Amino acid sequence: MITNSRTIEHNFPFLEISKIAKQESWRKEINRPIYHFHKWWAIRLGSVFRSILLGVLLEEKKNIIDFFHKKNNFGEKIIFDPFMGSGTTIGEAVKLGAKAVGCDINPISTYIVDQALENISEFELDKQYKRLEDSVKKSIQSYYLTNDPFTGELIPVLYYFWVKIIECPNGEVVPLFSKYIFSKNAYPKKKPEAQIICPFCWSIFTGRYDSSRTTCPFCKIAFNPQIARVNGQFITCSDGTRHKIKELVNEGKKPLKHKMYAIMALRNNGEKIYIKPNDFDLKLYNNAKSKLKERENFLIPKLKIRPGHNTNQAIGYNYLYWKDFFNDRQLLCLSLLLESILQIKNTKIRDQFICLFSSTLEFNNMFCSFKGEGTGAVRHLFSNHILKPERTPIENSIWGTHKSSGTFSTLYRSRLLKAKSYLNKPFEINFEKDIFGNIIDTNKIVASEPIRPSKVNSWKDLKGIDNSILLFNGDSSKINIPDKSINAVVTDPPYFDFINYSELSDFFFAWLAPVLKNRFSFFNSSDSSSNAEVQHKNSLIYSRLLANVFIECYRVLKDDGIMVFTFHHSKPEGWAAIYQSIIVSGFELKTFYPVYAELSASSPKYAANSPISIDSLLVCKKSNCESKSKNNKFNYLDNYINEFLENDFSLSNNDKFVIEASLLLVQLNGSRLSYDEVLDYITKNSSIINGN
């Protein structure tokens, strides 16, 4: 007997959805703010997951596009995401009127999803924000002031510019500048004016971004601002000797010291100016340092950094504790802010501001750098997947001003309030087309009821309460829900390779756990890691760990249910590992669809030479389930490539390999090949690998 069939088994409008997804990806934090309230890694696009969910919920002959911009209500249908992450699946399921079960092994994930989907009025948040302003804003901002060089007035500092300094074997102290141009516009050819630091007298002056020779107007010494003492991993001392920087970092001691060399401040007339630090600025920093020593340090994180691929570089530069990522002024002002937040009596509102505080950490530490004028100025510490010490860090101003970027006050408006606004009016990107079908404009359509899920604590309550979600923190291979109870599993598994979420999320855990462990049991652990994490650089171990979760998905999925997950990888080993996870757990890969996933600049580090912007949607059903599933009408790699290229999508070689590897796996449908056999099959039959 043929079971009920869903539309994603036969058709998925990958090209139309990719166009919407591409538009969303340009400003993800604006187009899907509920998933960007707090940092998470590899956040999938909401439009893609909305369409996947429509595909697994709609009957066979329905068209996903016909329902994409309409309000839907799938009533008693239940979706499960075993790798919840930022909560994309959960949020999109609720928007479609379905119920959702989410689980993640990482406590940060569980906390931020819970907070993102919490309905609190913007009016109540504003009232509490104003109380925080009254209680702590002035204290914090008092440490971010400087003298206006024209009027002598105290004016707010936007950013302090610092440089690491190192001692040469001859005793000389050298700043780690790779060039002496430290600020330029994001579009320098249009706006060539740049800020230059003189290496002789440390004065600041204006020049061109591409200047190869300039003369300091203060000390009158000429130099090339494009060349400094640092070149890559090496430094040249005054005696001409060249040394590897890493070898000069003494093991077991503190991180390298910093020297403040410039300030960007905001004049009372709204003008931004660059200032050379003076005695007032140094004294102000030392006052903060002294004040920190006087305070009880119960809010300062004490967690040690765990060795790992993502953390070893920081440890190698003597960053041994998470508090080492911050300078003394940052630690003081962050502790003042957190202390004030903890005085909020309403726990739900307090949690929203604690989550916002945690989000602020990303842009307020000494691993941040300056992006330049004409942009959001602060490049956060997670711009690399490894925690790479920044040689010329930028110190943000914690509370901030209306001209700031990445501060508590600006993130309150751009992240917290926008997330709450989206809950009330969840919109989708829509294209306006001319009579020939050409896109002429974009707009936004409210296509869901307000997102107001009932958070429940048990399966019984989930079944009994409309519009409910059940969130777990723990091992998704051991989930407390009944057999054959889920309509569909929709997820995005963790990366295979070196990107370990818990190594990175410990940065937030170090601050959150001490203040939340009494209310949330998942913050009682020593760090955010777990032995059951689906993460390993060995593809066979990764496959086994993932299969453990898929086996549990098989148990809870109804016999005619569907499991769809997104995946991409640049190596055959990743695809062989995925295929083994599917067949070992009792599923069969029925079909796949390529879809635009993210800006290529956001792709994982391992694909940097050929960045990946395409995800594969892998559609699986139970192997004992008789099904009418069939492969897509596109049976050849060129069909997919041409469809994308003809619609203004650029594809890297790794994008093409993602599509080809998926096609090859679908061809193996029903086989029970070993990992090595699958690996050999992909390697031999890939035209991309073999250069055909």
C-alpha positions as CSV (number, residue, x, y, z in Angstrom):
1,M,0.0,0.0,0.0
2,I,1.4,3.4,-1.0
3,T,1.5,5.9,1.9
4,N,0.5,9.5,2.0
5,S,2.9,11.5,-0.1
6,R,4.1,15.1,0.5
7,T,5.0,17.7,-2.1
8,I,8.7,17.9,-1.3
9,E,9.0,14.2,-2.4
10,H,8.2,15.3,-6.0
11,N,8.8,19.0,-6.4
12,F,10.6,21.8,-4.8
13,P,10.8,25.2,-6.4
14,F,14.5,25.6,-5.7
15,L,15.1,28.4,-8.1
16,E,12.2,30.6,-6.9
17,I,13.1,30.0,-3.2
18,S,16.8,30.6,-4.0
19,K,15.9,34.1,-5.3
20,I,14.0,34.9,-2.1
21,A,16.8,33.4,0.0
22,K,19.5,35.5,-1.8
23,Q,17.5,38.6,-1.0
24,E,17.2,37.6,2.6
25,S,20.8,36.8,3.0
26,W,21.9,40.4,2.3
27,R,20.5,41.6,5.6
28,K,19.6,38.4,7.5
29,E,19.4,40.3,10.8
30,I,16.7,42.6,9.4
31,N,14.8,40.1,7.4
32,R,14.7,37.4,10.1
33,P,15.6,39.2,13.4
34,I,14.3,36.5,15.7
35,Y,17.2,34.3,14.7
36,H,19.8,37.1,15.1
37,F,18.9,38.3,18.6
38,H,22.0,36.6,19.8
39,K,25.0,35.1,18.1
40,W,24.8,31.6,16.7
41,W,26.8,29.8,14.1
42,A,25.7,28.8,10.6
43,I,22.2,30.3,10.9
44,R,20.1,28.9,8.0
45,L,17.9,31.2,6.1
46,G,14.3,31.4,7.3
47,S,12.8,31.5,3.8
48,V,14.5,28.2,2.9
49,F,13.2,26.5,6.0
50,R,9.7,28.0,5.6
51,S,9.6,26.4,2.1
52,I,11.0,23.1,3.4
53,L,8.3,23.0,6.1
54,L,5.6,23.7,3.5
55,G,7.1,20.9,1.4
56,V,6.8,18.3,4.2
57,L,3.3,19.5,5.3
58,L,1.6,20.1,2.0
59,E,0.0,17.2,0.1
60,E,1.6,15.9,-3.0
61,K,0.0,18.1,-5.7
62,K,0.2,21.4,-3.8
63,N,2.6,24.1,-5.0
64,I,4.8,25.5,-2.3
65,I,5.0,29.0,-4.0
66,D,1.2,29.2,-3.9
67,F,1.3,29.0,0.0
68,F,4.6,30.8,0.7
69,H,3.1,34.2,1.1
70,K,-0.2,33.1,2.6
71,K,-1.2,32.5,6.3
72,N,-1.2,28.8,7.0
73,N,-2.5,26.7,9.9
74,F,-1.3,23.1,10.0
75,G,-3.0,22.5,13.3
76,E,-1.9,19.2,14.9
77,K,1.1,18.6,12.7
78,I,4.3,18.3,14.8
79,I,7.8,19.1,13.6
80,F,11.0,18.0,15.3
81,D,14.5,19.6,15.0
82,P,17.2,17.7,16.9
83,F,19.8,20.3,16.1
84,M,17.9,23.4,17.1
85,G,20.7,26.0,16.9
86,S,19.3,29.5,16.5
87,G,15.7,28.1,16.3
88,T,15.0,28.6,12.6
89,T,13.0,25.4,12.3
90,I,11.1,26.1,15.5
91,G,10.2,29.7,14.5
92,E,9.2,28.8,11.0
93,A,7.0,25.9,12.1
94,V,5.2,28.1,14.6
95,K,4.6,30.7,11.8
96,L,2.9,28.0,9.8
97,G,0.6,27.0,12.6
98,A,2.4,23.7,13.4
99,K,3.6,22.5,16.7
100,A,7.3,22.1,17.2
101,V,9.8,20.1,19.3
102,G,13.3,21.4,19.5
103,C,16.4,20.0,21.1
104,D,20.0,21.1,21.3
105,I,22.9,19.8,23.3
106,N,24.4,23.3,23.7
107,P,22.9,25.4,26.6
108,I,23.5,28.7,24.8
109,S,21.3,27.5,21.9
110,T,18.5,26.4,24.2
111,Y,18.6,29.7,26.1
112,I,18.6,32.0,23.0
113,V,15.8,30.2,21.3
114,D,13.7,30.4,24.4
115,Q,14.4,34.1,24.7
116,A,13.9,34.8,21.0
117,L,10.4,33.3,21.0
118,E,9.4,35.0,24.3
119,N,6.5,37.5,23.8
120,I,7.1,40.6,25.8
121,S,5.7,44.0,24.8
122,E,8.0,46.6,23.5
123,F,6.4,49.0,25.9
124,E,7.4,46.9,28.9
125,L,10.9,46.5,27.5
126,D,11.2,50.3,26.9
127,K,10.2,51.0,30.5
128,Q,12.9,48.7,31.9
129,Y,15.4,50.0,29.4
130,K,14.8,53.6,30.7
131,R,15.4,52.3,34.2
132,L,18.7,50.9,33.2
133,E,19.6,54.2,31.6
134,D,18.9,56.0,34.8
135,S,20.8,53.5,36.9
136,V,24.0,52.7,35.0
137,K,24.3,54.6,31.7
138,K,26.0,57.6,33.2
139,S,28.5,55.5,35.2
140,I,29.5,53.5,32.1
141,Q,29.7,56.5,29.8
142,S,31.9,58.4,32.3
143,Y,34.7,56.0,31.3
144,Y,34.3,56.8,27.6
145,L,35.0,60.5,27.5
146,T,37.8,62.6,26.0
147,N,38.6,66.3,25.5
148,D,37.5,68.0,22.3
149,P,40.8,69.4,20.9
150,F,39.0,72.5,19.6
151,T,36.8,73.5,22.6
152,G,38.3,71.6,25.5
153,E,34.8,70.2,26.3
154,L,34.3,66.6,27.4
155,I,32.8,64.6,24.5
156,P,31.9,60.9,24.1
157,V,34.4,58.4,22.8
158,L,33.1,56.0,20.1
159,Y,36.1,53.8,19.8
160,Y,39.6,53.4,21.2
161,F,42.3,52.1,18.9
162,W,44.9,49.8,20.4
163,V,47.9,47.9,19.1
164,K,49.7,45.0,20.6
165,I,53.3,45.5,21.5
166,I,56.1,42.9,21.7
167,E,59.7,42.9,22.9
168,C,62.5,42.0,20.5
169,P,65.5,40.0,21.7
170,N,67.5,43.3,21.7
171,G,65.1,44.8,24.3
172,E,63.3,47.0,21.8
173,V,59.5,47.3,22.2
174,V,57.7,47.2,18.8
175,P,54.0,47.8,18.0
176,L,52.5,45.1,15.8
177,F,51.4,47.3,13.0
178,S,51.4,45.8,9.5
179,K,50.8,49.2,8.0
180,Y,50.4,52.7,9.4
181,I,47.0,53.4,7.7
182,F,44.6,52.4,10.4
183,S,41.3,53.8,9.2
184,K,39.9,54.1,5.7
185,N,36.4,54.1,4.0
186,A,34.7,50.9,3.0
187,Y,34.8,52.3,-0.5
188,P,38.2,53.9,-0.6
189,K,38.3,54.6,-4.4
190,K,35.2,56.9,-3.9
191,K,36.4,58.3,-0.6
192,P,40.2,58.0,-0.5
193,E,40.7,60.0,2.7
194,A,42.4,57.8,5.4
195,Q,43.8,58.1,8.9
196,I,47.6,57.5,9.4
197,I,49.6,57.0,12.5
198,C,53.1,58.3,12.5
199,P,55.6,55.6,13.6
200,F,58.0,58.2,14.9
201,C,56.0,60.6,17.0
202,W,52.6,58.7,17.1
203,S,50.7,61.7,15.8
204,I,47.6,61.1,13.7
205,F,47.0,62.9,10.4
206,T,44.9,62.5,7.2
207,G,46.3,61.2,4.0
208,R,45.3,58.9,1.1
209,Y,44.5,55.2,1.6
210,D,46.9,54.3,-1.3
211,S,49.7,56.7,-0.5
212,S,53.1,55.1,-0.7
213,R,55.0,58.1,0.7
214,T,53.9,60.7,3.2
215,T,55.5,63.2,5.6
216,C,54.2,63.6,9.1
217,P,53.1,67.2,9.5
218,F,54.2,67.1,13.2
219,C,57.7,65.6,13.3
220,K,58.4,66.2,9.5
221,I,59.7,62.7,9.0
222,A,58.8,60.9,5.7
223,F,57.8,57.3,5.5
224,N,55.8,54.7,3.5
225,P,52.5,54.2,5.4
226,Q,51.9,50.9,3.6
227,I,54.9,49.2,5.2
228,A,55.4,48.7,8.9
229,R,57.6,46.4,11.0
230,V,55.2,43.4,10.8
231,N,54.9,41.3,7.6
232,G,52.6,38.3,8.0
233,Q,53.8,36.2,10.9
234,F,57.2,38.0,11.1
235,I,58.5,41.2,12.7
236,T,61.7,43.1,11.9
237,C,63.6,44.6,14.8
238,S,65.7,47.8,14.5
239,D,68.9,45.8,14.2
240,G,67.6,44.2,11.1
241,T,66.9,40.8,12.5
242,R,63.7,39.0,11.6
243,H,61.7,37.0,14.1
244,K,58.5,34.9,14.0
245,I,56.1,36.8,16.3
246,K,54.8,33.6,17.9
247,E,58.3,32.6,19.0
248,L,58.6,35.9,20.9
249,V,55.5,35.3,22.9
250,N,56.7,33.8,26.1
251,E,54.7,30.7,27.1
252,G,52.9,30.6,30.4
253,K,52.8,34.4,30.8
254,K,50.1,37.0,30.2
255,P,48.8,38.0,26.8
256,L,50.8,40.7,25.0
257,K,50.3,44.2,26.3
258,H,48.4,46.9,24.4
259,K,49.2,50.6,23.6
260,M,46.4,53.0,23.0
261,Y,47.3,55.0,19.9
262,A,44.1,56.7,18.6
263,I,40.5,57.7,19.6
264,M,37.4,58.3,17.5
265,A,35.2,60.7,19.3
266,L,31.9,62.4,18.7
267,R,31.8,66.2,18.8
268,N,28.7,68.0,20.1
269,N,27.9,69.1,16.5
270,G,27.7,65.4,15.4
271,E,31.1,65.4,13.7
272,K,33.3,62.3,14.2
273,I,37.0,63.2,14.8
274,Y,40.2,61.2,15.4
275,I,42.3,62.2,18.4
276,K,45.8,61.3,19.6
277,P,45.4,60.1,23.2
278,N,46.7,62.4,25.9
279,D,47.3,62.2,29.7
280,F,43.6,62.6,30.4
281,D,42.7,59.5,28.3
282,L,45.4,57.4,29.9
283,K,44.4,58.5,33.4
284,L,40.8,57.7,32.7
285,Y,41.7,54.2,31.7
286,N,43.8,53.8,34.8
287,N,40.9,55.0,36.9
288,A,38.8,52.2,35.5
289,K,41.6,49.7,36.2
290,S,41.7,50.9,39.8
291,K,38.0,50.8,40.2
292,L,37.9,47.2,38.9
293,K,40.3,46.2,41.6
294,E,38.1,47.8,44.3
295,R,34.9,46.0,43.2
296,E,33.8,42.5,44.1
297,N,34.6,40.5,41.1
298,F,31.8,37.9,41.4
299,L,30.4,38.8,38.0
300,I,33.8,38.5,36.2
301,P,34.0,35.1,34.4
302,K,36.3,32.6,35.9
303,L,36.0,29.9,33.3
304,K,39.2,28.6,31.8
305,I,39.5,28.2,28.0
306,R,39.4,24.6,26.8
307,P,42.0,23.5,24.3
308,G,40.6,22.8,20.9
309,H,40.9,23.6,17.2
310,N,38.9,26.8,17.6
311,T,40.7,28.0,20.8
312,N,44.3,26.8,20.5
313,Q,45.5,29.9,18.7
314,A,44.2,32.2,21.5
315,I,45.7,29.8,24.1
316,G,49.0,29.9,22.3
317,Y,49.1,33.7,22.8
318,N,48.5,33.2,26.6
319,Y,44.7,33.8,26.6
320,L,44.0,31.2,29.3
321,Y,40.7,32.5,30.7
322,W,37.7,34.0,29.0
323,K,38.1,37.2,31.1
324,D,41.5,37.6,29.3
325,F,39.5,38.6,26.1
326,F,38.6,41.9,27.8
327,N,40.6,44.8,29.0
328,D,40.1,46.2,32.5
329,R,37.8,49.0,31.5
330,Q,35.6,46.6,29.5
331,L,35.4,44.2,32.5
332,L,34.5,47.0,34.8
333,C,31.7,48.5,32.6
334,L,30.3,45.1,31.6
335,S,30.1,44.1,35.3
336,L,28.4,47.4,36.1
337,L,25.9,46.7,33.4
338,L,25.2,43.1,34.3
339,E,24.9,44.0,38.0
340,S,22.2,46.6,37.1
341,I,20.4,44.1,34.8
342,L,20.3,41.5,37.7
343,Q,18.3,44.0,39.8
344,I,15.3,43.7,37.4
345,K,12.5,41.9,39.4
346,N,10.5,40.6,36.5
347,T,12.4,37.4,35.5
348,K,11.1,37.3,31.9
349,I,12.2,40.8,31.2
350,R,15.4,40.3,33.1
351,D,16.2,37.3,30.9
352,Q,15.7,39.4,27.8
353,F,18.2,41.9,29.0
354,I,20.7,39.2,30.1
355,C,20.4,37.8,26.6
356,L,21.0,41.2,25.1
357,F,24.0,41.7,27.5
358,S,25.4,38.4,26.2
359,S,24.9,39.6,22.6
360,T,26.8,42.8,23.4
361,L,29.9,40.8,24.5
362,E,30.5,39.8,20.8
363,F,31.3,43.4,19.9
364,N,33.0,44.5,23.1
365,N,36.2,42.6,23.6
366,M,39.8,43.0,22.6
367,F,39.5,40.5,19.7
368,C,37.3,43.0,17.8
369,S,38.8,45.1,15.0
370,F,37.9,48.1,12.9
371,K,36.0,47.6,9.7
372,G,36.3,51.2,8.5
373,E,34.3,54.2,7.8
374,G,31.0,53.8,6.1
375,T,30.2,50.5,7.7
376,G,29.1,49.0,11.0
377,A,32.5,49.9,12.4
378,V,33.2,46.9,14.7
379,R,34.2,43.6,13.3
380,H,33.2,41.1,16.0
381,L,35.5,38.4,17.4
382,F,33.7,35.6,15.5
383,S,34.6,36.9,12.1
384,N,37.0,34.0,12.1
385,H,36.0,30.5,13.1
386,I,39.1,30.3,15.2
387,L,39.6,32.8,18.0
388,K,42.4,34.7,16.5
389,P,44.1,37.4,18.6
390,E,43.7,40.8,17.0
391,R,47.0,42.8,16.7
392,T,45.2,46.1,16.4
393,P,42.0,45.7,18.3
394,I,39.3,48.3,18.7
395,E,37.6,49.0,22.1
396,N,33.9,49.8,21.7
397,S,32.1,52.0,24.3
398,I,29.8,49.4,25.9
399,W,26.7,51.5,26.3
400,G,27.3,53.6,23.2
401,T,25.7,56.6,21.5
402,H,23.3,57.0,18.6
403,K,26.4,57.0,16.3
404,S,27.8,53.8,17.8
405,S,27.9,50.2,16.4
406,G,27.6,47.0,18.4
407,T,26.9,48.6,21.8
408,F,24.3,47.8,24.4
409,S,22.1,50.7,23.4
410,T,22.3,50.2,19.7
411,L,21.8,46.4,19.9
412,Y,18.8,47.1,22.1
413,R,17.1,48.8,19.2
414,S,18.5,46.8,16.3
415,R,18.3,43.4,17.8
416,L,16.0,43.1,20.8
417,L,13.2,45.5,19.7
418,K,13.3,44.3,16.1
419,A,13.0,40.7,17.2
420,K,9.9,41.5,19.3
421,S,8.4,43.6,16.5
422,Y,8.9,40.6,14.1
423,L,7.0,38.3,16.5
424,N,4.0,40.6,16.2
425,K,4.2,41.1,12.4
426,P,6.2,38.2,10.8
427,F,6.8,39.1,7.2
428,E,8.2,37.4,4.1
429,I,10.1,39.0,1.2
430,N,8.0,39.3,-1.9
431,F,9.0,40.2,-5.5
432,E,7.0,42.5,-7.6
433,K,7.2,41.4,-11.3
434,D,6.4,43.0,-14.6
435,I,4.1,41.3,-17.2
436,F,7.1,39.3,-18.5
437,G,7.9,37.9,-15.1
438,N,11.0,40.0,-14.5
439,I,11.6,41.2,-10.9
440,I,11.2,45.0,-10.7
441,D,11.0,45.5,-6.9
442,T,10.8,43.8,-3.5
443,N,8.4,44.3,-0.7
444,K,7.4,42.6,2.5
445,I,4.2,40.8,3.2
446,V,2.8,39.7,6.6
447,A,2.2,36.1,5.8
448,S,1.8,34.6,9.3
449,E,-0.3,35.2,12.4
450,P,1.7,36.8,15.3
451,I,4.3,34.4,16.7
452,R,3.0,33.6,20.2
453,P,3.8,30.0,21.0
454,S,2.8,28.4,24.3
455,K,6.0,27.0,25.8
456,V,5.3,23.6,27.4
457,N,7.3,21.3,29.5
458,S,6.0,17.9,28.5
459,W,4.7,15.9,25.5
460,K,1.3,15.7,27.1
461,D,1.0,19.4,27.3
462,L,2.3,19.8,23.7
463,K,-0.5,17.5,22.4
464,G,-3.1,19.3,24.5
465,I,-2.3,22.9,23.9
466,D,-2.7,24.7,20.6
467,N,0.3,26.6,19.1
468,S,2.7,25.0,21.5
469,I,6.5,24.3,21.4
470,L,8.5,21.9,23.5
471,L,12.2,22.8,23.9
472,F,14.8,20.4,25.3
473,N,18.4,20.8,26.2
474,G,20.4,17.6,26.0
475,D,21.4,14.7,23.8
476,S,19.1,14.4,20.8
477,S,19.8,10.7,20.5
478,K,17.8,10.3,23.7
479,I,14.7,12.4,23.4
480,N,11.7,12.1,25.7
481,I,8.9,11.8,23.2
482,P,6.8,8.8,22.1
483,D,7.4,6.4,19.2
484,K,5.9,7.4,15.8
485,S,4.6,10.7,17.1
486,I,6.3,13.2,14.8
487,N,5.1,14.2,11.3
488,A,8.5,15.5,10.0
489,V,12.1,16.0,11.1
490,V,13.6,19.2,9.6
491,T,17.1,20.1,10.7
492,D,20.6,21.4,9.9
493,P,23.2,19.1,11.4
494,P,26.5,20.6,12.8
495,Y,29.4,20.9,10.5
496,F,31.7,18.0,9.9
497,D,35.3,19.1,10.3
498,F,36.8,21.6,12.7
499,I,34.1,24.1,13.6
500,N,33.2,23.2,17.2
501,Y,30.3,25.2,18.4
502,S,30.8,24.6,22.1
503,E,34.4,25.7,22.0
504,L,33.2,29.1,20.7
505,S,30.0,29.3,22.8
506,D,32.0,29.0,26.0
507,F,32.8,32.7,25.4
508,F,29.1,33.4,26.3
509,F,28.7,30.5,28.7
510,A,31.5,31.9,31.0
511,W,29.3,35.0,31.6
512,L,25.9,33.5,31.6
513,A,26.3,30.3,33.7
514,P,27.1,32.0,37.0
515,V,24.0,34.2,36.9
516,L,21.6,31.7,35.4
517,K,22.5,28.3,36.8
518,N,20.0,28.6,39.7
519,R,17.1,29.0,37.3
520,F,18.2,26.9,34.3
521,S,19.6,23.4,35.0
522,F,21.5,23.3,31.7
523,F,23.8,26.1,33.0
524,N,25.0,23.9,35.9
525,S,27.7,22.2,33.8
526,S,31.3,23.2,33.9
527,D,31.2,24.4,30.3
528,S,29.0,24.2,27.2
529,S,30.4,21.0,25.9
530,S,29.2,17.4,26.0
531,N,30.6,14.1,25.0
532,A,27.5,13.4,22.9
533,E,28.2,16.5,20.7
534,V,27.8,15.6,17.0
535,Q,31.2,17.1,16.1
536,H,34.4,15.4,15.0
537,K,37.2,15.9,12.5
538,N,37.2,12.1,11.9
539,S,34.5,11.5,9.3
540,L,33.7,8.0,10.5
541,I,33.2,9.1,14.1
542,Y,31.2,12.1,13.0
543,S,29.0,9.7,10.9
544,R,28.4,7.4,13.9
545,L,27.5,10.3,16.2
546,L,25.1,11.7,13.6
547,A,23.6,8.2,13.0
548,N,22.8,8.0,16.8
549,V,20.6,11.1,16.4
550,F,19.0,9.9,13.1
551,I,18.2,6.5,14.8
552,E,16.2,8.5,17.4
553,C,14.6,10.5,14.6
554,Y,13.5,7.2,13.0
555,R,12.0,6.1,16.3
556,V,9.9,9.2,16.8
557,L,8.9,9.7,13.2
558,K,5.6,8.4,11.9
559,D,5.9,5.6,9.3
560,D,5.0,7.9,6.5
561,G,6.9,10.8,7.9
562,I,9.8,12.6,6.2
563,M,13.2,13.7,7.4
564,V,14.8,16.6,5.5
565,F,18.1,18.1,6.4
566,T,20.5,20.6,4.8
567,F,24.1,19.8,4.2
568,H,27.1,21.0,2.2
569,H,30.7,19.9,2.2
570,S,33.7,20.4,-0.1
571,K,35.1,16.9,0.4
572,P,33.9,13.4,-0.6
573,E,34.5,12.2,3.0
574,G,31.7,14.5,4.3
575,W,29.2,13.0,1.8
576,A,30.3,9.4,2.5
577,A,29.8,10.1,6.2
578,I,26.3,11.6,5.7
579,Y,25.2,8.6,3.5
580,Q,26.3,6.1,6.1
581,S,24.4,8.1,8.8
582,I,21.3,7.8,6.7
583,I,21.3,4.1,5.9
584,V,22.6,3.0,9.3
585,S,19.6,4.7,10.9
586,G,17.1,3.0,8.7
587,F,16.4,5.8,6.3
588,E,16.7,6.0,2.5
589,L,17.7,9.1,0.6
590,K,14.8,9.6,-1.8
591,T,15.7,12.8,-3.5
592,F,17.5,16.2,-3.1
593,Y,17.3,19.8,-4.1
594,P,20.0,22.5,-4.2
595,V,19.1,25.9,-2.8
596,Y,20.9,29.1,-2.1
597,A,22.0,29.1,1.6
598,E,24.2,32.0,2.5
599,L,26.5,34.7,1.2
600,S,29.8,33.1,0.0
601,A,31.7,35.4,2.4
602,S,29.9,33.6,5.3
603,S,30.9,30.1,4.2
604,P,33.1,27.9,6.5
605,K,36.8,28.4,6.6
606,Y,37.6,25.1,4.9
607,A,35.9,26.3,1.7
608,A,37.5,29.7,1.7
609,N,39.3,29.1,-1.6
610,S,36.1,28.1,-3.3
611,P,33.3,29.4,-1.0
612,I,30.1,27.5,-0.7
613,S,26.8,29.3,-1.1
614,I,24.6,26.3,-2.0
615,D,23.0,23.9,0.4
616,S,21.6,20.5,-0.5
617,L,18.2,19.6,0.9
618,L,18.3,15.8,1.5
619,V,14.9,14.2,1.6
620,C,14.7,10.9,3.5
621,K,12.0,8.4,4.4
622,K,12.0,5.2,6.3
623,S,13.4,2.4,4.3
624,N,10.5,0.1,5.1
625,C,8.0,2.7,3.9
626,E,6.5,2.1,0.5
627,S,6.7,5.4,-1.3
628,K,6.0,7.1,-4.6
629,S,9.1,9.3,-4.1
630,K,11.1,9.9,-7.3
631,N,14.1,11.8,-8.2
632,N,13.9,15.3,-9.6
633,K,13.4,15.9,-13.3
634,F,16.9,17.3,-13.4
635,N,19.0,14.2,-13.6
636,Y,22.3,15.9,-14.6
637,L,24.7,18.3,-13.0
638,D,24.6,20.7,-16.0
639,N,20.8,21.0,-15.7
640,Y,21.2,22.5,-12.2
641,I,24.2,24.6,-13.0
642,N,22.5,26.1,-16.0
643,E,19.4,26.9,-14.1
644,F,21.4,28.8,-11.5
645,L,23.7,30.6,-13.9
646,E,20.9,31.7,-16.2
647,N,19.2,33.4,-13.2
648,D,22.3,35.4,-12.2
649,F,23.6,33.1,-9.5
650,S,27.4,32.5,-9.5
651,L,28.6,29.0,-8.5
652,S,32.0,28.1,-7.2
653,N,33.5,24.6,-7.9
654,N,32.5,23.6,-4.4
655,D,28.9,24.7,-5.1
656,K,28.9,22.5,-8.2
657,F,30.4,19.6,-6.1
658,V,27.6,20.0,-3.5
659,I,25.1,19.4,-6.3
660,E,27.0,16.6,-7.9
661,A,27.7,14.7,-4.7
662,S,24.0,14.9,-3.9
663,L,23.1,13.5,-7.3
664,L,25.6,10.7,-6.8
665,L,24.1,9.8,-3.4
666,V,20.6,9.7,-4.8
667,Q,21.8,7.3,-7.5
668,L,22.8,4.9,-4.6
669,N,19.2,4.9,-3.3
670,G,18.4,1.5,-1.9
671,S,22.1,0.3,-1.8
672,R,23.9,-0.7,1.4
673,L,27.4,0.3,0.4
674,S,30.1,0.8,3.1
675,Y,31.7,4.1,3.9
676,D,34.7,3.2,1.8
677,E,32.6,2.1,-1.1
678,V,30.6,5.3,-1.1
679,L,33.8,7.4,-0.8
680,D,35.3,5.5,-3.8
681,Y,32.1,5.9,-5.8
682,I,32.0,9.6,-5.3
683,T,35.7,10.1,-6.0
684,K,35.6,8.1,-9.2
685,N,32.4,9.5,-10.6
686,S,32.7,13.2,-9.7
687,S,33.4,15.3,-12.8
688,I,34.4,18.2,-10.5
689,I,37.0,16.1,-8.6
690,N,38.3,14.6,-11.9
691,G,38.3,17.9,-13.7
692,N,35.9,16.8,-16.5
